[in-house]
Amino acid sequence: MTFEQILHQNRIIAATEQKDVDKANESKVSALIIMHGKLGEIIHLPEKLTTSIKPVFLHTDLIKGLGNDKEAINFLTEHIKPSGIVSTKSPMIRAAKKKGLITIQRVFLIDTGSLRTTIENIKENQPDAIEIMPGIAPSIIKEFKQELKQTIILGGLIWSEKQVHDAIDGGADAVSLSQPFLWNYQI
């Protein structure tokens, strides 16, 4: 499965807590990113994944009790079986790619220096998609599109339909958002 296939039906991705997986799964979003949790809770996720009709990604940096190394990826692929991961950590992206998971590298842009460093890291790691934060900065997408081929997701601080449209109109391939009232918005 590719990101283009995932985004075919809708360009909105739910950034959700584990407790809201069912609600997000029943919405019109194209995929789910589980943002927080504890390893002891996430271990029960496979029960929900077997009935999920949408790809589920785990934000590995935010799961308590899960290390940021290849053994964590081995554990996830063997016991949890998500569609992929989200991480800011380059070693996690590389390890997940080796295991055949779809990867989203989350990046935070604060200045021109972080933009240049991010582009170089993306070229090196080759994630399937990039989630750029904050999502309210669609003007920066053009710079990424000129140098990278990955799917561009804007996330963070997106609270309205207008911001969703601004992101898409600015060139984003998708948006990730935690506002349940926007999960049924179709774009």
Contact map, one row per residue, 1 for C-alpha under 8 A:
1110110000000000000000000000000000000000000000000000000000000000000000000000000000000000000000000000000000000000000000000000000000000000000000000000000000000000000000000000000000000000000
1111110000000000000000000000000000000000000000000000000000000000000000000000000000000000000000000000010000000000000000000000000100000000000000000000000000000000000000000000000000000000000
1111111000000000000000000000000000000000000000000000000000000000000000000000000000000000000000000000000000000000000000000000000110000000000000000000001000000000000000000000000000000000000
0111111100000000000000000000000000000000000000000000000000000000000000000000000000000000000000000000000000000000000000000000000000000000000000000000001000000000000000000000000000000000000
1111111100000000000000000000000000000000000000000000000000000000000000000000000000000000000000000000000000000000000000000000000000000000000000000000000000000000000000000000000000000000000
1111111110000000000000000000011000000000000000000000001000000000000000000000000000000000000000000000000000000000000000000000000000000000000000000000000000000000000000000000000000000000000
0011111111110000000000000000010000000000000000000000000000000000000000000000000000000000000000000000000000000000000000000000000000000000000000000000000000000000000000000000010000000000000
0001111111100000000000000000010000000000000000000000000000000000000000000000000000000000000000000000000000000000000000000000000000000000000000000000000000000000000000000000000000000000000
0000011111100000000000000000010000000000000000000000000000000000000000000000000000000000000000000000000000000000000000000000000000000000000000000000000000000000000000000000000000000000000
0000001111110000000000000001110000000000000000000000000000000000000000000000000000000000000000000000000000000000000000000000000000000000000000000000000000000000000000000000000000000000011
0000001111111000000000000000110000000000000000000000000000000000000000000000000000000000000000000000000000000000000000000000000000000000000000000000000000000000000000000000111000000000011
0000001001111100000000000000111000000000000000000000000000000000000000000000000000000000000000000000000000000000000000000000000000000000000000000000000000000000000000000000011110000010111
0000000000111110000000000000111110000000000000000000000000000000000000000000000000000000000000000000000000000000000000000000000000000000000000000000000000000000000000000000011110000010000
0000000000011111000000010000111110000000000000000000000000000000000000000000000000000000000000000000000000000000000000000000000000000000000000000000000000000000000000000000000111110010000
0000000000001111100000000000000111100000000000000000000000000000000000000000000000000000000000000000000000000000000000000000000000000000000000000000000000000000000000000000000111000000000
0000000000000111110110010000000111110000000000000000000000000000000000000000000000000000000000000000000000000000000000000000000000000000000000000000000000000000000000000000000001000000000
0000000000000011111110000000000001111000000000000000000000000000000000000000000000000000000000000000000000000000000000000000000000000000000000000000000000000000000000000000000000000000000
0000000000000001111110000000000001111000010000000000000000000000000000000000000000000000000000000000000000000000000000000000000000000000000000000000000000000000000000000000000000000000000
0000000000000000111111000000000000000000000000000000000000000000000000000000000000000000000000000000000000000000000000000000000000000000000000000000000000000000000000000000000000000000000
0000000000000001111111110000000000000000000000000000000000000000000000000000000000000000000000000000000000000000000000000000000000000000000000000000000000000000000000000000000000000000000
0000000000000001111111111000000101000000000000010000000000000000000000000000000000000000000000000000000000000000000000000000000000000000000000000000000000000000000000000000000000000000000
0000000000000000001111111100000000000000000000010000000000000000000000000000000000000000000000000000000000000000000000000000000000000000000000000000000000000000000000000000000000000000000
0000000000000000000111111110000000000000000000000000000000000000000000000000000000000000000000000000000000000000000000000000000000000000000000000000000000000000000000000000000000000000000
0000000000000101000111111111100100000000000000000000000000000000000000000000000000000000000000000000000000000000000000000000000000000000000000000000000000000000000000000000000000010010000
0000000000000000000011111111101100000000000000000001110000000000000000000000000000000000000000000000000000000000000000000000000000000000000000000000000000000000000000000000000000000000000
0000000000000000000001111111000000000000000000000000000000000000000000000000000000000000000000000000000000000000000000000000000000000000000000000000000000000000000000000000000000000000000
0000000000000000000000111111100000000000000000000000000000000000000000000000000000000000000000000000000000000000000000000000000000000000000000000000000000000000000000000000000000000011000
0000000001000000000000011111110000000000000000000000000000000000000000000000000000000000000000000000000000000000000000000000000000000000000000000000000000000000000000000000000000000011110
0000000001111100000000011011111100000000000000000000000000000000000000000000000000000000000000000000000000000000000000000000000000000000000000000000000000000000000000000000000000000011110
0000011111111100000000000001111100000000000000000000011000000000000000000000000000000000000000000000000000000000000000000000000000000000000000000000000000000000000000000000000000000000000
0000010000011100000000001000111110000000000000000000011110000000000000000000000000000000000000000000000000000000000000000000000000000000000000000000000000000000000000000000000000000000000
0000000000001111000010011000111111000000000000000000011110000000000000000000000000000000000000000000000000000000000000000000000000000000000000000000000000000000000000000000000000000000000
0000000000001111000000000000001111100000000000000000000111100000000000000000000000000100000000000000000000000000000000000000000000000000000000000000000000000000000000000000000000000000000
0000000000000011110010000000000111111000000000000000000111100000000000000000000000000000000000000000000000000000000000000000000000000000000000000000000000000000000000000000000000000000000
0000000000000011110000000000000011111000000000000000000001100110000000000000000000000000000000000000000000000000000000000000000000000000000000000000000000000000000000000000000000000000000
0000000000000001110000000000000001111100000000000000000000100111000000000000000000000000000000000000000000000000000000000000000000000000000000000000000000000000000000000000000000000000000
0000000000000000110000000000000001111110110000000000000000000111000000000000000000000000000000000000000000000000000000000000000000000000000000000000000000000000000000000000000000000000000
0000000000000000000000000000000000011111110000000000000000000011110000000000000000000000000000000000000000000000000000000000000000000000000000000000000000000000000000000000000000000000000
0000000000000000000000000000000000001111111000000000000000000011110000000000000000000000000000000000000000000000000000000000000000000000000000000000000000000000000000000000000000000000000
0000000000000000000000000000000000000111111100000000000000000000000000000000000000000000000000000000000000000000000000000000000000000000000000000000000000000000000000000000000000000000000
0000000000000000000000000000000000001111111110000000000000000000000000000000000000000000000000000000000000000000000000000000000000000000000000000000000000000000000000000000000000000000000
0000000000000000010000000000000000001111111110000000000000000000000000000000000100000000000000000000000000000000000000000000000000000000000000000000000000000000000000000000000000000000000
0000000000000000000000000000000000000011111111000000000000000000000000000000001100000000000000000000000000000000000000000000000000000000000000000000000000000000000000000000000000000000000
0000000000000000000000000000000000000001111111110000000000000000000000000000000100000000000000000000000000000000000000000000000000000000000000000000000000000000000000000000000000000000000
0000000000000000000000000000000000000000111111111000000000000000000000000000000100000000000000000000000000000000000000000000000000000000000000000000000000000000000000000000000000000000000
0000000000000000000000000000000000000000001111111100000000000000000000000000001110000000000000000000000000000000000000000000000000000000000000000000000000000000000000000000000000000000000
0000000000000000000000000000000000000000000111111110000000000000000000000000000000000000000000000000000000000000000000000000000000000000000000000000000000000000000000000000000000000000000
0000000000000000000011000000000000000000000111111111000000000000000000000000000000000000000000000000000000000000000000000000000000000000000000000000000000000000000000000000000000000000000
0000000000000000000000000000000000000000000011111111000100000000000000000000000011000000000000000000000000000000000000000000000000000000000000000000000000000000000000000000000000000000000
0000000000000000000000000000000000000000000001111111000000000000000000000000000000000000000000000000000000000000000000000000000000000000000000000000000000000000000000000000000000000000000
0000000000000000000000000000000000000000000000111111100000000000000000000000000000000000000000000000000000000000000000000000000000000000000000000000000000000000000000000000000000000000000
0000000000000000000000001000000000000000000000011111111100000000000000000000000000000000000000000000000000000000000000000000000000000000000000000000000000000000000000000000000000000000000
0000000000000000000000001000000000000000000000000011111000000000000000000000000000000000000000000000000000000000000000000000000000000000000000000000000000000000000000000000000000000000000
0000000000000000000000001000011100000000000000000001111100000000000000000000000000000000000000000000000000000000000000000000000000000000000000000000000000000000000000000000000000000000000
0000010000000000000000000000011100000000000000000001111110000000000000000000000001110000000000000000000000000000000000000000000000000000000000000000000000000000000000000000000000000000000
0000000000000000000000000000001111000000000000001001011111000000000000000000000001110000000000000000000000000000000000000000000000000000000000000000000000000000000000000000000000000000000
0000000000000000000000000000001111000000000000000000001111100000000000000000000001111100000000000000000000000000000000000000000000000000000000000000000000000000000000000000000000000000000
0000000000000000000000000000000011100000000000000000000111110000000000000000000001011100000000000000000000000000000000000000000000000000000000000000000000000000000000000000000000000000000
0000000000000000000000000000000011110000000000000000000011111110000000000000000000001110000000000000000000000000000000000000000000000000000000000000000000000000000000000000000000000000000
0000000000000000000000000000000000000000000000000000000001111110010100000000000000001110000000000000000000000000000000000000000000000000000000000000000000000000000000000000000000000000000
0000000000000000000000000000000000000000000000000000000000111110010100000000000000000111100000000000000000000000000000000000000000000000000000000000000000000000000000000000000000000000000
0000000000000000000000000000000000111000000000000000000000111111000000000000000000000000000000000000000000000000000000000000000000000000000000000000000000000000000000000000000000000000000
0000000000000000000000000000000000111110000000000000000000111111110000000000000000000000000000000000000000000000000000000000000000000000000000000000000000000000000000000000000000000000000
0000000000000000000000000000000000011110000000000000000000000111110000000000000000000000000000000000000000000000000000000000000000000000000000000000000000000000000000000000000000000000000
0000000000000000000000000000000000000110000000000000000000000011111000000000000000000000000000000000000000000000000000000000000000000000000000000000000000000000000000000000000000000000000
0000000000000000000000000000000000000110000000000000000000011011111100010000000000000000000000000000000000000000000000000000000000000000000000000000000000000000000000000000000000000000000
0000000000000000000000000000000000000000000000000000000000000000111110110000000000000000000000000000000000000000000000000000000000000000000000000000000000000000000000000000000000000000000
0000000000000000000000000000000000000000000000000000000000011000011111010000000000000000101100000000000000000000000000000000000000000000000000000000000000000000000000000000000000000000000
0000000000000000000000000000000000000000000000000000000000000000001111111000000000000000001100100000000000000000000000000000000000000000000000000000000000000000000000000000000000000000000
0000000000000000000000000000000000000000000000000000000000000000000111111100000000000000001100110000000000000000000000000000000000000000000000000000000000000000000000000000000000000000000
0000000000000000000000000000000000000000000000000000000000000000001011111110000000000000000000000000000000000000000000000000000000000000000000000000000000000000000000000000000000000000000
0000000000000000000000000000000000000000000000000000000000000000011111111111000000000000000000000000000000000000000000000000000000000000000000000000000000000000000000000000000000000000000
0000000000000000000000000000000000000000000000000000000000000000000011111111100000000000000100110010000000000000000000000000000000000000000000000000000000000000000000000000000000000000000
0000000000000000000000000000000000000000000000000000000000000000000001111111110000000000000000000010000000000000000000000000000000000000000000000000000000000000000000000000000000000000000
0000000000000000000000000000000000000000000000000000000000000000000000111111111100000000000000000000000000000000000000000000000000000000000000000000000000000000000000000000000000000000000
0000000000000000000000000000000000000000000000000000000000000000000000011111111111000000000000000000000000000000000000000000000000000000000000000000000000000000000000000000000000000000000
0000000000000000000000000000000000000000000000000000000000000000000000001111111111000000000000000010000000000000000000000000000000000000000000000000000000000000000000000000000000000000000
0000000000000000000000000000000000000000000000000000000000000000000000000111111110000000000000000000000000000000000000000000000000000000000000000000000000000000000000000000000000000000000
0000000000000000000000000000000000000000001001000000000000000000000000000011111110000000000000000000000000000000000000000000000000000000000000000000000000000000000000000000000000000000000
0000000000000000000000000000000000000000011111000000000000000000000000000011111111000000000000000000000000000000000000000000000000000000000000000000000000000000000000000000000000000000000
0000000000000000000000000000000000000000000001001000000000000000000000000001111111100000000000000000000000000000000000000000000000000000000000000000000000000000000000000000000000000000000
0000000000000000000000000000000000000000000000001000001111000000000000000001100111111000000000000000100000000000000000000000000000000000000000000000000000000000000000000000000000000000000
0000000000000000000000000000000000000000000000000000001110000000000000000000000011111000000000000000110000000000000000000000000000000000000000000000000000000000000000000000000000000000000
0000000000000000000000000000000000000000000000000000001111000000000000000000000001111100000000010000111100000000000000000000000000000000000000000000000000000000000000000000000000000000000
0000000000000000000000000000000000000000000000000000000011110000000000000000000001111110000010010000111100000000000000000000000000000000000000000000000000000000000000000000000000000000000
0000000000000000000000000000000010000000000000000000000011111000000000000000000000011111000010000000001111000000000000000000000000000000000000000000000000000000000000000000000000000000000
0000000000000000000000000000000000000000000000000000000000111000000000000000000000001111110110000000001111000000000000000000000000000000000000000000000000000000000000000000000000000000000
0000000000000000000000000000000000000000000000000000000000001000000000000000000000000111110000000000000011100000000000000000000000000000000000000000000000000000000000000000000000000000000
0000000000000000000000000000000000000000000000000000000000001000000100000000000000000011111110000000000010000000000000000000000000000000000000000000000000000000000000000000000000000000000
0000000000000000000000000000000000000000000000000000000000000000000000000000000000000011111111000000000010000000000000001000100000000000000000000000000000000000000000000000000000000000000
0000000000000000000000000000000000000000000000000000000000000000000111000000000000000000111111100000000000000000000000000000000000000000000000000000000000000000000000000000000000000000000
0000000000000000000000000000000000000000000000000000000000000000000111001000000000000010111111110000000000000000000000000000000000000000000000000000000000000000000000000000000000000000000
0000000000000000000000000000000000000000000000000000000000000000000000000000000000001110111111111000001110000000000000000000101000000000000000000000000000000000000000000000000000000000000
0000000000000000000000000000000000000000000000000000000000000000000000000000000000000000011111111100000000000000000000000000101000000000000000000000000000000000000000000000000000000000000
0000000000000000000000000000000000000000000000000000000000000000000011001000000000000000001111111110000000000000000000000000000000000000000000000000000000000000000000000000000000000000000
0000000000000000000000000000000000000000000000000000000000000000000001001000000000011000000111111111111000000000000000000000000000000000000000000000000000000000000000000000000000000000000
0000000000000000000000000000000000000000000000000000000000000000000000000000000000000000000011111111111000000000000000000000001000000000000000000000000000000000000000000000000000000000000
0000000000000000000000000000000000000000000000000000000000000000000000000000000000000000000001111111100000000000000000000000000000000000000000000000000000000000000000000000000000000000000
0000000000000000000000000000000000000000000000000000000000000000000000001100100000000000000000111111100000000000000000000000000000000000000000000000000000000000000000000000000000000000000
0000000000000000000000000000000000000000000000000000000000000000000000000000000000000000000000011111110000000000000000000000000000000000000000000000000000000000000000000000000000000000000
0000000000000000000000000000000000000000000000000000000000000000000000000000000001111000000000011111111000000000000000000000000000000000000000000000000000000000000000000000000000000000000
0100000000000000000000000000000000000000000000000000000000000000000000000000000000111000000000011001111100000000000000000000001100000000000000000000000000000000000000000000000000000000000
0000000000000000000000000000000000000000000000000000000000000000000000000000000000011110000010011000111110000000000000000000001110000000000000000000000000000000000000000000000000000000000
0000000000000000000000000000000000000000000000000000000000000000000000000000000000011110000010000000011111000000000000000000001111100000000000000000000000000000000000000000000000000000000
0000000000000000000000000000000000000000000000000000000000000000000000000000000000000111110010000000001111100000000000000100001011100000000000000000000000000000000000000000000000000000000
0000000000000000000000000000000000000000000000000000000000000000000000000000000000000111000000000000000111110000000000000000000001111000000000000000000000000000000000000000000000000000000
0000000000000000000000000000000000000000000000000000000000000000000000000000000000000001000000000000000011111000000001000000000001111000000000000000000000000000000000000000000000000000000
0000000000000000000000000000000000000000000000000000000000000000000000000000000000000000000000000000000001111100010000000000000000011100000000000000000000000000000000000000000000000000000
0000000000000000000000000000000000000000000000000000000000000000000000000000000000000000000000000000000000111111011000000000000000011100000000000000000000000000000000000000000000000000000
0000000000000000000000000000000000000000000000000000000000000000000000000000000000000000000000000000000000011111011000000000000000000000000000000000000000000000000000000000000000000000000
0000000000000000000000000000000000000000000000000000000000000000000000000000000000000000000000000000000000001111111000000000000000000000000000000000000000000000000000000000000000000000000
0000000000000000000000000000000000000000000000000000000000000000000000000000000000000000000000000000000000001111111100000000000000000000000000000000000000000000000000000000000000000000000
0000000000000000000000000000000000000000000000000000000000000000000000000000000000000000000000000000000000000011111110000000000000000000000000000000000000000000000000000000000000000000000
0000000000000000000000000000000000000000000000000000000000000000000000000000000000000000000000000000000000011111111111000000000000000000000000000000000000000000000000000000000000000000000
0000000000000000000000000000000000000000000000000000000000000000000000000000000000000000000000000000000000001111111111100000000000000000000000000000000000000000000000000000000000000000000
0000000000000000000000000000000000000000000000000000000000000000000000000000000000000000000000000000000000000001111111110000000000000000000000000000000000000000000000000000000000000000000
0000000000000000000000000000000000000000000000000000000000000000000000000000000000000000000000000000000000000000111111111000000000000000000000000000000000000000000000000000000000000000000
0000000000000000000000000000000000000000000000000000000000000000000000000000000000000000000000000000000000100000011111111100000000000000000000000000000000000000000000000000000000000000000
0000000000000000000000000000000000000000000000000000000000000000000000000000000000000000000000000000000000000000001111111110000000000000000000010011000000000000000000000000000000000000000
0000000000000000000000000000000000000000000000000000000000000000000000000000000000000000000000000000000000000000000111111111000000000000000000000000000000000000000000000000000000000000000
0000000000000000000000000000000000000000000000000000000000000000000000000000000000000000010000000000000000000000000011111111100000000000000000000000000000000000000000000000000000000000000
0000000000000000000000000000000000000000000000000000000000000000000000000000000000000000000000000000000010000000000001111111111001000000000000000001000000000000000000000000000000000000000
0000000000000000000000000000000000000000000000000000000000000000000000000000000000000000000000000000000000000000000000111111110000000000000000000001000000000000000000000000000000000000000
0000000000000000000000000000000000000000000000000000000000000000000000000000000000000000000000000000000000000000000000011111110000000000000000000000000000000000000000000000000000000000000
0000000000000000000000000000000000000000000000000000000000000000000000000000000000000000010011000000000000000000000000001111111000000000000000000000000000000000000000000000000000000000000
0000000000000000000000000000000000000000000000000000000000000000000000000000000000000000000000000000000000000000000000000111111100000000000000000000010000000000000000000000000000000000000
0000000000000000000000000000000000000000000000000000000000000000000000000000000000000000000011001000011110000000000000000100111111000000000000000000010000000000000000000000000000000000000
0110000000000000000000000000000000000000000000000000000000000000000000000000000000000000000000000000011100000000000000000000011111000000000000000000011000000000000000000000000000000000000
0010000000000000000000000000000000000000000000000000000000000000000000000000000000000000000000000000001110000000000000000000001111100000000000000000011110000000000000000000000000000000000
0000000000000000000000000000000000000000000000000000000000000000000000000000000000000000000000000000000111100000000000000100001111110000000000000000011110000000000000000000000000000000000
0000000000000000000000000000000000000000000000000000000000000000000000000000000000000000000000000000000111100000000000000000000011111000000000000000000111100000000000000000000000000000000
0000000000000000000000000000000000000000000000000000000000000000000000000000000000000000000000000000000001111000000000000000000001111110000000000000000111100000000000000000000000000000000
0000000000000000000000000000000000000000000000000000000000000000000000000000000000000000000000000000000001111000000000000000000000111111100000000000000001110000000000000000000000000000000
0000000000000000000000000000000000000000000000000000000000000000000000000000000000000000000000000000000000011000000000000000000000011111100000000000000001111000000000000000000000000000000
0000000000000000000000000000000000000000000000000000000000000000000000000000000000000000000000000000000000000000000000000000000000011111110000000000000001111100000000100000001000000000000
0000000000000000000000000000000000000000000000000000000000000000000000000000000000000000000000000000000000000000000000000000000000001111110000000000000001111100001000100000000000000000000
0000000000000000000000000000000000000000000000000000000000000000000000000000000000000000000000000000000000000000000000000000000000001111111100000000000000000000000000100000000000000000000
0000000000000000000000000000000000000000000000000000000000000000000000000000000000000000000000000000000000000000000000000000000000000011111110000000000001000000000001100111000000000000000
0000000000000000000000000000000000000000000000000000000000000000000000000000000000000000000000000000000000000000000000000000000000000000111111000000000000000000000000000100000000000000000
0000000000000000000000000000000000000000000000000000000000000000000000000000000000000000000000000000000000000000000000000000000000000000111111110000000000000000000000000000000000000000000
0000000000000000000000000000000000000000000000000000000000000000000000000000000000000000000000000000000000000000000000000000000000000000011111111000000100000000000000000111000000000000000
0000000000000000000000000000000000000000000000000000000000000000000000000000000000000000000000000000000000000000000000000000000000000000001111111100000000000000000000000110000000000000000
0000000000000000000000000000000000000000000000000000000000000000000000000000000000000000000000000000000000000000000000000000000000000000000111111110000000000000000000000000000000000000000
0000000000000000000000000000000000000000000000000000000000000000000000000000000000000000000000000000000000000000000000100000000000000000000111111111000000000000000000000000000000000000000
0000000000000000000000000000000000000000000000000000000000000000000000000000000000000000000000000000000000000000000000000000000000000000000011111111100000000000000000000000000000000000000
0000000000000000000000000000000000000000000000000000000000000000000000000000000000000000000000000000000000000000000000000000000000000000000001111111000000000000000000000000000000000000000
0000000000000000000000000000000000000000000000000000000000000000000000000000000000000000000000000000000000000000000000100000000000000000000000111111100000000000000000000000000000000000000
0000000000000000000000000000000000000000000000000000000000000000000000000000000000000000000000000000000000000000000000100110000000000000000000011111110000000000000000000000000000000000000
0000000000000000000000000000000000000000000000000000000000000000000000000000000000000000000000000000000000000000000000000000000000000000000000001011111000000000000000000000000000000000000
0000000000000000000000000000000000000000000000000000000000000000000000000000000000000000000000000000000000000000000000000000011111000000000000000001111100000000000000000000000000000000000
0011000000000000000000000000000000000000000000000000000000000000000000000000000000000000000000000000000000000000000000000000000111000000000000000000111110000000000000000001110000000000000
0000000000000000000000000000000000000000000000000000000000000000000000000000000000000000000000000000000000000000000000000000000011110000000010000000011111000000000000000001110000000000000
0000000000000000000000000000000000000000000000000000000000000000000000000000000000000000000000000000000000000000000000000000000011110000000000000000001111100000000000000001111100000000000
0000000000000000000000000000000000000000000000000000000000000000000000000000000000000000000000000000000000000000000000000000000000111111010000000000000111110000000000100001011100000000000
0000000000000000000000000000000000000000000000000000000000000000000000000000000000000000000000000000000000000000000000000000000000111111000000000000000011111100000000000000001110000000000
0000000000000000000000000000000000000000000000000000000000000000000000000000000000000000000000000000000000000000000000000000000000001111000000000000000001111100000000000000000110000000000
0000000000000000000000000000000000000000000000000000000000000000000000000000000000000000000000000000000000000000000000000000000000000111000000000000000000111110000000000000000010000000000
0000000000000000000000000000000000000000000000000000000000000000000000000000000000000000000000000000000000000000000000000000000000000011000000000000000000111111001100000000000010000000000
0000000000000000000000000000000000000000000000000000000000000000000000000000000000000000000000000000000000000000000000000000000000000000000000000000000000001111101000000000000010100000000
0000000000000000000000000000000000000000000000000000000000000000000000000000000000000000000000000000000000000000000000000000000000000000000000000000000000000111111100000000000000000100000
0000000000000000000000000000000000000000000000000000000000000000000000000000000000000000000000000000000000000000000000000000000000000000000000000000000000000011111110000000000000000100100
0000000000000000000000000000000000000000000000000000000000000000000000000000000000000000000000000000000000000000000000000000000000000000000000000000000000000001111111000000000000000000000
0000000000000000000000000000000000000000000000000000000000000000000000000000000000000000000000000000000000000000000000000000000000000001000000000000000000000111111111100000000000000000000
0000000000000000000000000000000000000000000000000000000000000000000000000000000000000000000000000000000000000000000000000000000000000000000000000000000000000101111111110000001000000000000
0000000000000000000000000000000000000000000000000000000000000000000000000000000000000000000000000000000000000000000000000000000000000000000000000000000000000000111111111000000000000000000
0000000000000000000000000000000000000000000000000000000000000000000000000000000000000000000000000000000000000000000000000000000000000000010000000000000000000000011111111100000000000000000
0000000000000000000000000000000000000000000000000000000000000000000000000000000000000000000000000000000000000000000000000000000000000011110000000000000001000000001111111111011000000000000
0000000000000000000000000000000000000000000000000000000000000000000000000000000000000000000000000000000000000000000000000000000000000000000000000000000000000000000111111111111000000000000
0000000000000000000000000000000000000000000000000000000000000000000000000000000000000000000000000000000000000000000000000000000000000000000000000000000000000000000011111111000000000000000
0000000000000000000000000000000000000000000000000000000000000000000000000000000000000000000000000000000000000000000000000000000000000000011011000000000000000000000001111111000000000000000
0000000000000000000000000000000000000000000000000000000000000000000000000000000000000000000000000000000000000000000000000000000000000000010011000000000000000000000000111111100000000000000
0000000000000000000000000000000000000000000000000000000000000000000000000000000000000000000000000000000000000000000000000000000000000000010010000000001111000000000000111111111000000000000
0000000000100000000000000000000000000000000000000000000000000000000000000000000000000000000000000000000000000000000000000000000000000000000000000000001110000000000000010011111000000000000
0000001000111000000000000000000000000000000000000000000000000000000000000000000000000000000000000000000000000000000000000000000000000000000000000000001111000000000000110001111100000000000
0000000000111000000000000000000000000000000000000000000000000000000000000000000000000000000000000000000000000000000000000000000000000010000000000000000011100000000100110001111110000000000
0000000000011110000000000000000000000000000000000000000000000000000000000000000000000000000000000000000000000000000000000000000000000000000000000000000011110000000000000000011111000000000
0000000000011110000000000000000000000000000000000000000000000000000000000000000000000000000000000000000000000000000000000000000000000000000000000000000000111110000000000000001111100110000
0000000000000111000000000000000000000000000000000000000000000000000000000000000000000000000000000000000000000000000000000000000000000000000000000000000000000000000000000000000111110000000
0000000000000100000000000000000000000000000000000000000000000000000000000000000000000000000000000000000000000000000000000000000000000000000000000000000000000010000000000000000011111110000
0000000000000100000000010000000000000000000000000000000000000000000000000000000000000000000000000000000000000000000000000000000000000000000000000000000000000000000000000000000001111111000
0000000000000000000000000000000000000000000000000000000000000000000000000000000000000000000000000000000000000000000000000000000000000000000000000000000000000000000000000000000000111111100
0000000000000000000000000000000000000000000000000000000000000000000000000000000000000000000000000000000000000000000000000000000000000000000000000000000000000001100000000000000010111111100
0000000000011100000000010011100000000000000000000000000000000000000000000000000000000000000000000000000000000000000000000000000000000000000000000000000000000000000000000000000010111111100
0000000000000000000000000011100000000000000000000000000000000000000000000000000000000000000000000000000000000000000000000000000000000000000000000000000000000000000000000000000000011111110
0000000000010000000000000001100000000000000000000000000000000000000000000000000000000000000000000000000000000000000000000000000000000000000000000000000000000000100000000000000000001111111
0000000001110000000000000001100000000000000000000000000000000000000000000000000000000000000000000000000000000000000000000000000000000000000000000000000000000000000000000000000000000001111
0000000001110000000000000000000000000000000000000000000000000000000000000000000000000000000000000000000000000000000000000000000000000000000000000000000000000000000000000000000000000000111
